[in-house]
């Protein structure tokens, strides 16, 4: 089995001094140990403790409780249940399957555009390869070599369940171990090949428009990544890439309609979407720093 990627040392690239300091602090800190402590703390069910956590977090990050299916903070069994809270049913995306590409999350566009010679733009002076991102498998990455990508950042205040941008048949799930650097703007500018170094779960779907990769990237204090068909994928973490294949038919087949939940972050992070060349066309207003609502149309598929 191939080994997970090594941690990166930050270099200057397009980063300023504060970006580099942020990168070095994270490089030196015990990332996985800290994330394990956060995982434990966010699952404590002692009433006064979990309620204090939830109230502080809601105030600190100005969480919009009006969108939550359950706005009563006292009824959540622990902080993680609040963090992965469901939305009101009328706010969930609907499956149209009319060629529209829906935003899979509530978040902010980090970057999007063409995959140039197999490389994905991260930030000024930074890029990484699609092959690395997808688990160092050239055959898996080949369909996306000259394709398109969109990277979406989820802040702490966002809804942290991920939904299907288009309908698809799950073909493969890959867990790639790695670091747990933060994925905020400073770290993105400071750490080379950040998204190809952090721990991540890759889901490859076959759609009527061709293959689609959805990459759920872990980050500092992200206590776990869950998929609806597999439950918790991280932790456990391990040191080797794990690949799970899914048949197109039969008991273990997984087909997900556009708009349904496919996974969730236990604490926030980033989703990267990959499509083959000439598969999608982004809406004209799609650009870095654009705020996205879950389920809003972000592009059209080639029909």
QUIDA-V674141 format. One record per backbone hydrogen bond with DSSP energy under -0.5 kcal/mol. CO is the residue of the C=O (numbers start at 1). NH is the residue of the N-H. Records with the same first field share a line. If there is no record, write none. Layout:
CO: NH / NH
//
This chain:
2: 241
8: 10
12: 15
16: 20
17: 21
18: 22
19: 23
20: 24
21: 25
22: 26
23: 27
24: 28
25: 29
29: 31
30: 34
31: 35
32: 36
33: 37
34: 38
35: 39
36: 40
37: 41
38: 42
40: 43
41: 44
42: 80
46: 50
47: 51
48: 52
49: 53
50: 54
51: 55
52: 56
53: 57
54: 58
55: 59
56: 60
57: 61
58: 63
59: 62
63: 65
64: 67
65: 68
67: 88
71: 73
72: 75
73: 76
78: 82
79: 83
80: 84
82: 85
83: 160
86: 69
88: 91
89: 92
94: 96
99: 301
100: 102
101: 298 / 299
103: 295
104: 163
105: 107
107: 292
108: 153
109: 289
111: 151
113: 149
114: 116
115: 117
116: 119
118: 130
119: 116
120: 128
123: 122 / 126
124: 14
126: 122 / 123
128: 120
129: 133
130: 134
131: 136 / 137
132: 135
136: 138
137: 141
138: 142
139: 143
141: 144
142: 145
143: 277
144: 147
145: 118
147: 115
148: 275
149: 113
150: 152 / 273
151: 110 / 111
152: 271
153: 108 / 155
155: 158
159: 106
160: 265
162: 262 / 263
164: 259
165: 102
168: 170 / 256
169: 206
171: 246
172: 204
173: 244
174: 176 / 202
175: 177 / 242
176: 200
177: 5
179: 199
184: 188
185: 189
186: 190
187: 191
190: 11 / 192
191: 194
193: 196
194: 197 / 198
197: 179
199: 218
200: 176
201: 216
202: 174
203: 205 / 214
204: 171 / 172
205: 207 / 212
206: 169
207: 210
210: 207
211: 276
212: 205
213: 215 / 274
214: 203 / 216
215: 217 / 272
216: 201
217: 270
219: 222
221: 223
224: 266
225: 233 / 234
226: 264
227: 230 / 231
231: 227
234: 225
239: 4
242: 175
244: 173
250: 253
254: 170
256: 168
257: 260
260: 164
262: 228
263: 162
264: 226
265: 267
266: 223 / 224
269: 154
270: 217
271: 152
272: 215
273: 150
274: 213
275: 148
276: 279
279: 302
281: 300
283: 286
285: 287
287: 290
290: 109
292: 107
293: 296
296: 103
298: 283
299: 101
300: 281
//
